[in-house]
Amino acid sequence: MPTITETATTSPIGRQTPRIDGPFKVSGAAMYASDFNFPGLLYGVPVEATIANGKLHKLDTSEAEKMPGVRAILHRANIGKIFRSVLQPPNSGIADERRPPLADDIIRYYGQYIAVAVADTFEIAKAAADAVRATFTKDKPNVNLDLQPENEPETVETTHGRLKRLQSERGDPDKAFASAQVKIDQTYVTPAETHNPIELQGTIAIWDGQMLTIYEESQGIFNLRSVLAQMFGLPKENVRVITKFVGSGFGSKLWPWTHCALACAAARQLGKPVKVVLSRRMMFQSVGHRPRTQQHVRLGATNEGKLESLMQDYLNDLDILGGYHENCGEATSYFYSVPNLRVHWGRTRRNIGSPTPMRGPGAVPGLFATESAMNELADQLKIDPVRLRELNEPKIDEGKGIPFSSRHYLECLQLGGERFGWANRNPEVGSMKRDGLILGWGISGAAWISGRFPAQASVELRDDGSARVACGTQDIGTGTYTILAQLVSDKTGVPLNKIEVVLGDTSLPPGPISGGSLVTGSMVPAVFDAADNAIISLLTVATTESGSPFGNRTRDDLAFESGRVFAKADGPTKGVPFSDLLRSTNMRLVTGSGKSEGTLDEKKPKVSMHSYGCHFVEVTWQPAIARLRVNRVVTVIDGGRIINPLAGRNQIEGAVVMGVGMALLEHTIYDPQNGAPINSNLADYLMSVNADAPLMEVHFLNYPDTDVNPLGARGIGEIGLAGVAAAITAATYHATGVRVRELPIRIEDLLTSSILT
Ligand code: MOS
């Protein structure tokens, strides 16, 4: 089995590499969007609806307007035109909440903006927003937790275009289920969850004539530009979006939200820069969340454990106007071999803000359901859940009928089992004990998409021996700055500390969204192409410019390796560092542009590209005080070649900790009276913290997937969360005898445990 070994060369690919942006962050030098300041900057604070369903009857701004330091209370009648935007396939114009802010007087969710107070300071703006009096015509909000599908046609509009609700089908799953020897027929529920990046969302908007500049903590600056250009009736060249650092996002910052348009419109009306930063409460209301899902899963199998039928019918809730679809069936059609399968979905509208992708959207709640069902099937069959998965390993992607690019799922399970000590498992409920605690063991598989978004980059080599790489993608904290430096260092031999990485600006070559765990995979070929072109440019300089020691050579005579230009005939030791060559020819720099195509929109893909993994979980159960803890997690990830194992392991560990929260804690609760998310703060919305973190062991298989890019690197930002909750509920069943199918696991659920000693 391949393991990560540091190569003897100078290339940092595969080497544990601390973040190059780390010192900026820990010293406070990193500028996050709302850190910027400008002369004359005004502060905007949105005014929120305090009902979730009804109509804005009257807005009384008189008291607020009189407050000293208040510049304006802007609302529908005086904020100026904000146009609608539409989807612009393939990759722009995307927004989950499409309605422009203040577009009408109808209130459809709690916290919908009805005005924005703008003042000289944040404190005055906040006081003014609080002083605005709004009266509403109220209807009862519908935040009902029981999801029934809307009466929608079989093909529906979604945020990303038209989709069929029949997601995948093969064979005759109903018939195969009816005649199956062993059956599982259960419904699994995951609650609304809210992203809680530490950096709050916010916008600074600056107009200069017809030019609009935005500082925003965006996971997708080019998409944001395309939406804003439409909303303000500008050519996209007139809009610039800058995102230098992002204090994480988990998906909530992928697509534009209404506060951004409010800031732009306010800045336009007042002729001054305007900064709007949301409160933590607003982060629960108006910038997305993972929707509630309800998934009916049916498995039919033989007595030996071979799957014969798999049906998944799933629902997610969404806002009144939006098109969000939580793709819970993402991993279903290809994960296991099963001749008869159907995946079908529906949606249910509620008086809530729009859902949006949250780390591992679709696959994470989807795998909670399907992997839980697999675990229940294994228990019913009395076979080892690892063995059940081995029995159903597919040879190809049976959903698409194409081979896998690189799939080592069984090896993940095998290695995970060895590292965890799975062979010592006694499957009987409540039978395993240690130090007076009851142990529960459980497992789950994990999968996530792979591939590339279109990407461009530029690479410069400079006369001081340094290099610069630029791309309009973002680093949301996952390590993109560092990865790009590693790629350039690998190609050019320039050490990491002499590489400047420039990201997060729409004036740079277009880059991918920081989403789908796809940035690294997308950037490899674009940066390599750019570096190759910079080197070609360098060799051209070497053969054409006066002052070069290679004036009598042709370009084909020359080579570039580890930062040196040399004649192939003489070898690298006789060559010169590229900095010398540039100085001797009086060149400050050479530059190369690079580009790579996306894979996700391929009509007929030849291979099925995904990452795989598994989690082995140990919980401890202390029945006397009904205390359940996740004690130990062994995770194995088949994520292609790992470029930075340090940042990579960090991603997986963070995801596992998030998975503990998903299984035990996270849950956004909507008040049935007024529709407000009532635990809308970091005290009442529980997430796992350091004290909840289990002992974690992370292994990467490190098989390069060269269908994705020349290095074989896939993404690893999301897969670590997939499956964790299913492994925890399986371990919980093993310890307590209680089967929890609705997350999060609550203490009340466990009080029914018969395992009391
Ligand atoms: Mo991720 S939910 O694609 O930011």
Residues whose N, C-alpha, C, O or C-beta is under 5 A from the ligand:
A	BS01	MOS	F250 G251 P357 M358 R359 G360 P361 S514 G515 G516 S517
